[in-house]
Amino acid sequence: QFNFLYQAMARISALDDAVGRIDDVRDQLGSLERRLPESFPGAGWVDEAVEESARLSGRLQEARDGLIQELGLFDQPGRVR
């Protein structure tokens, strides 16, 4: 059972890391988006990438929270039982 819990915690940590990396990329894309003129040919693509990265980050956070709740590790997201 300890091995299962260890693997679950490793997955939670990996999800946290993925969310952090996606958020970093979204921040960089957002910075690029603010500097590009609206008439720039790739401006629409950058905007879509920012939106999609936000959706992906949210889905990964939901997966992380769901895993935590299923394992009963926290009463509420962010609070140790």
N, CA, C and O atoms as a GROMACS GRO file, in nm:
protein
  324
    1GLN      N    1   0.083  -0.119   0.000
    1GLN     CA    2   0.000   0.000   0.000
    1GLN      C    3   0.088   0.126   0.000
    1GLN      O    4   0.053   0.227  -0.061
    2PHE      N    5   0.201   0.120   0.068
    2PHE     CA    6   0.292   0.234   0.068
    2PHE      C    7   0.341   0.263  -0.073
    2PHE      O    8   0.350   0.380  -0.113
    3ASN      N    9   0.372   0.159  -0.149
    3ASN     CA   10   0.419   0.178  -0.286
    3ASN      C   11   0.312   0.247  -0.371
    3ASN      O   12   0.345   0.336  -0.450
    4PHE      N   13   0.188   0.208  -0.355
    4PHE     CA   14   0.078   0.271  -0.429
    4PHE      C   15   0.068   0.419  -0.393
    4PHE      O   16   0.054   0.504  -0.481
    5LEU      N   17   0.076   0.449  -0.262
    5LEU     CA   18   0.067   0.588  -0.218
    5LEU      C   19   0.185   0.669  -0.271
    5LEU      O   20   0.169   0.784  -0.312
    6TYR      N   21   0.303   0.609  -0.268
    6TYR     CA   22   0.422   0.676  -0.320
    6TYR      C   23   0.404   0.708  -0.469
    6TYR      O   24   0.436   0.818  -0.513
    7GLN      N   25   0.353   0.612  -0.546
    7GLN     CA   26   0.331   0.634  -0.689
    7GLN      C   27   0.226   0.742  -0.712
    7GLN      O   28   0.240   0.824  -0.802
    8ALA      N   29   0.121   0.742  -0.631
    8ALA     CA   30   0.016   0.843  -0.644
    8ALA      C   31   0.072   0.982  -0.614
    8ALA      O   32   0.041   1.078  -0.684
    9MET      N   33   0.153   0.992  -0.511
    9MET     CA   34   0.213   1.122  -0.477
    9MET      C   35   0.308   1.167  -0.589
    9MET      O   36   0.316   1.287  -0.617
   10ALA      N   37   0.378   1.074  -0.651
   10ALA     CA   38   0.466   1.108  -0.763
   10ALA      C   39   0.384   1.161  -0.880
   10ALA      O   40   0.426   1.255  -0.948
   11ARG      N   41   0.268   1.102  -0.904
   11ARG     CA   42   0.181   1.150  -1.013
   11ARG      C   43   0.125   1.289  -0.981
   11ARG      O   44   0.116   1.374  -1.070
   12ILE      N   45   0.088   1.311  -0.857
   12ILE     CA   46   0.039   1.443  -0.816
   12ILE      C   47   0.149   1.546  -0.838
   12ILE      O   48   0.123   1.655  -0.889
   13SER      N   49   0.270   1.512  -0.798
   13SER     CA   50   0.383   1.603  -0.816
   13SER      C   51   0.408   1.630  -0.965
   13SER      O   52   0.436   1.743  -1.003
   14ALA      N   53   0.398   1.526  -1.047
   14ALA     CA   54   0.417   1.543  -1.192
   14ALA      C   55   0.309   1.634  -1.251
   14ALA      O   56   0.338   1.715  -1.338
   15LEU      N   57   0.186   1.620  -1.204
   15LEU     CA   58   0.078   1.708  -1.250
   15LEU      C   59   0.105   1.852  -1.208
   15LEU      O   60   0.084   1.945  -1.286
   16ASP      N   61   0.152   1.871  -1.084
   16ASP     CA   62   0.187   2.006  -1.039
   16ASP      C   63   0.296   2.066  -1.127
   16ASP      O   64   0.287   2.182  -1.167
   17ASP      N   65   0.397   1.986  -1.158
   17ASP     CA   66   0.507   2.034  -1.243
   17ASP      C   67   0.456   2.070  -1.383
   17ASP      O   68   0.495   2.172  -1.439
   18ALA      N   69   0.369   1.985  -1.438
   18ALA     CA   70   0.315   2.011  -1.572
   18ALA      C   71   0.234   2.140  -1.574
   18ALA      O   72   0.245   2.220  -1.667
   19VAL      N   73   0.153   2.160  -1.472
   19VAL     CA   74   0.073   2.283  -1.463
   19VAL      C   75   0.166   2.404  -1.457
   19VAL      O   76   0.142   2.504  -1.523
   20GLY      N   77   0.271   2.394  -1.377
   20GLY     CA   78   0.366   2.505  -1.365
   20GLY      C   79   0.434   2.537  -1.497
   20GLY      O   80   0.450   2.654  -1.532
   21ARG      N   81   0.474   2.433  -1.570
   21ARG     CA   82   0.540   2.455  -1.700
   21ARG      C   83   0.442   2.515  -1.800
   21ARG      O   84   0.479   2.606  -1.875
   22ILE      N   85   0.320   2.466  -1.802
   22ILE     CA   86   0.219   2.520  -1.895
   22ILE      C   87   0.189   2.665  -1.860
   22ILE      O   88   0.175   2.749  -1.950
   23ASP      N   89   0.179   2.695  -1.732
   23ASP     CA   90   0.153   2.834  -1.691
   23ASP      C   91   0.268   2.925  -1.732
   23ASP      O   92   0.246   3.039  -1.774
   24ASP      N   93   0.392   2.876  -1.721
   24ASP     CA   94   0.508   2.954  -1.765
   24ASP      C   95   0.502   2.983  -1.915
   24ASP      O   96   0.527   3.095  -1.959
   25VAL      N   97   0.467   2.880  -1.993
   25VAL     CA   98   0.456   2.898  -2.138
   25VAL      C   99   0.344   2.996  -2.170
   25VAL      O  100   0.359   3.081  -2.257
   26ARG      N  101   0.231   2.983  -2.100
   26ARG     CA  102   0.119   3.074  -2.123
   26ARG      C  103   0.160   3.218  -2.092
   26ARG      O  104   0.122   3.310  -2.164
   27ASP      N  105   0.236   3.237  -1.984
   27ASP     CA  106   0.283   3.372  -1.951
   27ASP      C  107   0.372   3.427  -2.063
   27ASP      O  108   0.360   3.544  -2.100
   28GLN      N  109   0.459   3.342  -2.115
   28GLN     CA  110   0.548   3.386  -2.223
   28GLN      C  111   0.469   3.418  -2.350
   28GLN      O  112   0.496   3.517  -2.417
   29LEU      N  113   0.370   3.333  -2.381
   29LEU     CA  114   0.285   3.359  -2.497
   29LEU      C  115   0.204   3.487  -2.478
   29LEU      O  116   0.187   3.565  -2.572
   30GLY      N  117   0.156   3.509  -2.356
   30GLY     CA  118   0.080   3.630  -2.328
   30GLY      C  119   0.165   3.754  -2.346
   30GLY      O  120   0.119   3.857  -2.396
   31SER      N  121   0.291   3.744  -2.304
   31SER     CA  122   0.383   3.856  -2.323
   31SER      C  123   0.405   3.882  -2.471
   31SER      O  124   0.406   3.997  -2.516
   32LEU      N  125   0.424   3.775  -2.546
   32LEU     CA  126   0.440   3.788  -2.691
   32LEU      C  127   0.315   3.847  -2.754
   32LEU      O  128   0.324   3.934  -2.841
   33GLU      N  129   0.199   3.801  -2.710
   33GLU     CA  130   0.072   3.848  -2.765
   33GLU      C  131   0.057   4.000  -2.743
   33GLU      O  132   0.009   4.071  -2.832
   34ARG      N  133   0.096   4.048  -2.627
   34ARG     CA  134   0.084   4.191  -2.598
   34ARG      C  135   0.177   4.275  -2.684
   34ARG      O  136   0.148   4.392  -2.712
   35ARG      N  137   0.289   4.217  -2.726
   35ARG     CA  138   0.385   4.293  -2.806
   35ARG      C  139   0.357   4.288  -2.956
   35ARG      O  140   0.406   4.373  -3.031
   36LEU      N  141   0.278   4.190  -3.000
   36LEU     CA  142   0.250   4.177  -3.144
   36LEU      C  143   0.138   4.273  -3.185
   36LEU      O  144   0.039   4.286  -3.114
   37PRO      N  145   0.154   4.338  -3.297
   37PRO     CA  146   0.043   4.418  -3.348
   37PRO      C  147  -0.070   4.323  -3.392
   37PRO      O  148  -0.045   4.212  -3.438
   38GLU      N  149  -0.193   4.369  -3.378
   38GLU     CA  150  -0.308   4.286  -3.414
   38GLU      C  151  -0.304   4.244  -3.560
   38GLU      O  152  -0.360   4.140  -3.597
   39SER      N  153  -0.240   4.324  -3.643
   39SER     CA  154  -0.236   4.292  -3.786
   39SER      C  155  -0.128   4.189  -3.819
   39SER      O  156  -0.118   4.144  -3.934
   40PHE      N  157  -0.047   4.150  -3.721
   40PHE     CA  158   0.059   4.051  -3.745
   40PHE      C  159  -0.006   3.919  -3.785
   40PHE      O  160  -0.101   3.876  -3.720
   41PRO      N  161   0.044   3.852  -3.891
   41PRO     CA  162  -0.020   3.729  -3.940
   41PRO      C  163  -0.034   3.617  -3.836
   41PRO      O  164  -0.129   3.540  -3.844
   42GLY      N  165   0.056   3.608  -3.739
   42GLY     CA  166   0.048   3.501  -3.640
   42GLY      C  167  -0.021   3.539  -3.511
   42GLY      O  168  -0.027   3.459  -3.418
   43ALA      N  169  -0.073   3.662  -3.503
   43ALA     CA  170  -0.134   3.710  -3.378
   43ALA      C  171  -0.253   3.624  -3.335
   43ALA      O  172  -0.268   3.597  -3.216
   44GLY      N  173  -0.335   3.582  -3.427
   44GLY     CA  174  -0.451   3.498  -3.394
   44GLY      C  175  -0.408   3.364  -3.339
   44GLY      O  176  -0.471   3.312  -3.246
   45TRP      N  177  -0.303   3.307  -3.395
   45TRP     CA  178  -0.252   3.179  -3.347
   45TRP      C  179  -0.201   3.191  -3.204
   45TRP      O  180  -0.227   3.104  -3.121
   46VAL      N  181  -0.130   3.299  -3.175
   46VAL     CA  182  -0.077   3.320  -3.040
   46VAL      C  183  -0.192   3.332  -2.941
   46VAL      O  184  -0.187   3.275  -2.832
   47ASP      N  185  -0.297   3.406  -2.978
   47ASP     CA  186  -0.414   3.422  -2.893
   47ASP      C  187  -0.479   3.286  -2.865
   47ASP      O  188  -0.513   3.256  -2.751
   48GLU      N  189  -0.495   3.204  -2.968
   48GLU     CA  190  -0.553   3.071  -2.951
   48GLU      C  191  -0.466   2.984  -2.862
   48GLU      O  192  -0.518   2.907  -2.780
   49ALA      N  193  -0.334   2.995  -2.875
   49ALA     CA  194  -0.242   2.916  -2.793
   49ALA      C  195  -0.252   2.956  -2.646
   49ALA      O  196  -0.247   2.870  -2.558
   50VAL      N  197  -0.267   3.085  -2.620
   50VAL     CA  198  -0.284   3.132  -2.482
   50VAL      C  199  -0.412   3.073  -2.423
   50VAL      O  200  -0.411   3.023  -2.310
   51GLU      N  201  -0.520   3.079  -2.498
   51GLU     CA  202  -0.649   3.026  -2.450
   51GLU      C  203  -0.642   2.875  -2.428
   51GLU      O  204  -0.691   2.825  -2.327
   52GLU      N  205  -0.582   2.804  -2.522
   52GLU     CA  206  -0.574   2.658  -2.510
   52GLU      C  207  -0.485   2.617  -2.392
   52GLU      O  208  -0.514   2.520  -2.323
   53SER      N  209  -0.377   2.690  -2.370
   53SER     CA  210  -0.290   2.657  -2.257
   53SER      C  211  -0.363   2.679  -2.125
   53SER      O  212  -0.341   2.605  -2.029
   54ALA      N  213  -0.448   2.779  -2.118
   54ALA     CA  214  -0.527   2.802  -1.997
   54ALA      C  215  -0.624   2.688  -1.975
   54ALA      O  216  -0.641   2.642  -1.862
   55ARG      N  217  -0.688   2.640  -2.082
   55ARG     CA  218  -0.780   2.526  -2.070
   55ARG      C  219  -0.706   2.401  -2.025
   55ARG      O  220  -0.753   2.328  -1.938
   56LEU      N  221  -0.590   2.376  -2.085
   56LEU     CA  222  -0.512   2.257  -2.050
   56LEU      C  223  -0.465   2.263  -1.905
   56LEU      O  224  -0.472   2.163  -1.834
   57SER      N  225  -0.418   2.378  -1.861
   57SER     CA  226  -0.376   2.394  -1.723
   57SER      C  227  -0.492   2.366  -1.628
   57SER      O  228  -0.475   2.298  -1.527
   58GLY      N  229  -0.609   2.417  -1.660
   58GLY     CA  230  -0.728   2.393  -1.577
   58GLY      C  231  -0.765   2.246  -1.570
   58GLY      O  232  -0.800   2.195  -1.464
   59ARG      N  233  -0.757   2.176  -1.684
   59ARG     CA  234  -0.790   2.033  -1.686
   59ARG      C  235  -0.689   1.953  -1.603
   59ARG      O  236  -0.728   1.860  -1.532
   60LEU      N  237  -0.561   1.989  -1.613
   60LEU     CA  238  -0.461   1.919  -1.533
   60LEU      C  239  -0.481   1.945  -1.384
   60LEU      O  240  -0.463   1.855  -1.302
   61GLN      N  241  -0.517   2.067  -1.348
   61GLN     CA  242  -0.544   2.098  -1.207
   61GLN      C  243  -0.665   2.019  -1.157
   61GLN      O  244  -0.665   1.971  -1.043
   62GLU      N  245  -0.767   2.005  -1.241
   62GLU     CA  246  -0.884   1.926  -1.203
   62GLU      C  247  -0.846   1.778  -1.184
   62GLU      O  248  -0.893   1.714  -1.091
   63ALA      N  249  -0.761   1.727  -1.272
   63ALA     CA  250  -0.715   1.588  -1.258
   63ALA      C  251  -0.637   1.570  -1.129
   63ALA      O  252  -0.655   1.471  -1.059
   64ARG      N  253  -0.551   1.665  -1.097
   64ARG     CA  254  -0.472   1.660  -0.974
   64ARG      C  255  -0.564   1.662  -0.852
   64ARG      O  256  -0.550   1.580  -0.762
   65ASP      N  257  -0.659   1.756  -0.851
   65ASP     CA  258  -0.752   1.767  -0.738
   65ASP      C  259  -0.838   1.642  -0.724
   65ASP      O  260  -0.865   1.596  -0.613
   66GLY      N  261  -0.881   1.587  -0.837
   66GLY     CA  262  -0.960   1.464  -0.834
   66GLY      C  263  -0.882   1.347  -0.776
   66GLY      O  264  -0.935   1.269  -0.698
   67LEU      N  265  -0.757   1.336  -0.815
   67LEU     CA  266  -0.671   1.229  -0.762
   67LEU      C  267  -0.652   1.245  -0.612
   67LEU      O  268  -0.659   1.148  -0.538
   68ILE      N  269  -0.628   1.367  -0.569
   68ILE     CA  270  -0.611   1.394  -0.426
   68ILE      C  271  -0.737   1.357  -0.349
   68ILE      O  272  -0.729   1.294  -0.243
   69GLN      N  273  -0.853   1.394  -0.402
   69GLN     CA  274  -0.979   1.364  -0.334
   69GLN      C  275  -1.006   1.214  -0.331
   69GLN      O  276  -1.052   1.161  -0.230
   70GLU      N  277  -0.978   1.146  -0.441
   70GLU     CA  278  -1.000   1.001  -0.446
   70GLU      C  279  -0.913   0.929  -0.344
   70GLU      O  280  -0.956   0.831  -0.283
   71LEU      N  281  -0.793   0.976  -0.326
   71LEU     CA  282  -0.702   0.914  -0.230
   71LEU      C  283  -0.732   0.956  -0.086
   71LEU      O  284  -0.681   0.897   0.008
   72GLY      N  285  -0.815   1.059  -0.071
   72GLY     CA  286  -0.849   1.106   0.063
   72GLY      C  287  -0.734   1.175   0.133
   72GLY      O  288  -0.727   1.173   0.256
   73LEU      N  289  -0.645   1.235   0.056
   73LEU     CA  290  -0.528   1.299   0.116
   73LEU      C  291  -0.560   1.436   0.174
   73LEU      O  292  -0.493   1.480   0.267
   74PHE      N  293  -0.662   1.502   0.122
   74PHE     CA  294  -0.698   1.635   0.166
   74PHE      C  295  -0.849   1.642   0.184
   74PHE      O  296  -0.924   1.583   0.107
   75ASP      N  297  -0.892   1.715   0.285
   75ASP     CA  298  -1.035   1.740   0.302
   75ASP      C  299  -1.084   1.838   0.197
   75ASP      O  300  -1.192   1.820   0.139
   76GLN      N  301  -1.005   1.941   0.172
   76GLN     CA  302  -1.034   2.041   0.071
   76GLN      C  303  -0.905   2.063  -0.005
   76GLN      O  304  -0.797   2.044   0.051
   77PRO      N  305  -0.912   2.104  -0.132
   77PRO     CA  306  -0.788   2.130  -0.204
   77PRO      C  307  -0.697   2.224  -0.126
   77PRO      O  308  -0.738   2.334  -0.087
   78GLY      N  309  -0.576   2.180  -0.102
   78GLY     CA  310  -0.479   2.262  -0.032
   78GLY      C  311  -0.474   2.243   0.118
   78GLY      O  312  -0.386   2.300   0.183
   79ARG      N  313  -0.565   2.165   0.176
   79ARG     CA  314  -0.565   2.144   0.321
   79ARG      C  315  -0.539   1.997   0.352
   79ARG      O  316  -0.615   1.909   0.310
   80VAL      N  317  -0.432   1.972   0.425
   80VAL     CA  318  -0.398   1.834   0.462
   80VAL      C  319  -0.497   1.784   0.565
   80VAL      O  320  -0.537   1.857   0.655
   81ARG      N  321  -0.536   1.660   0.550
   81ARG     CA  322  -0.631   1.598   0.642
   81ARG      C  323  -0.565   1.572   0.775
   81ARG      O  324  -0.629   1.521   0.867
   0.00000   0.00000   0.00000
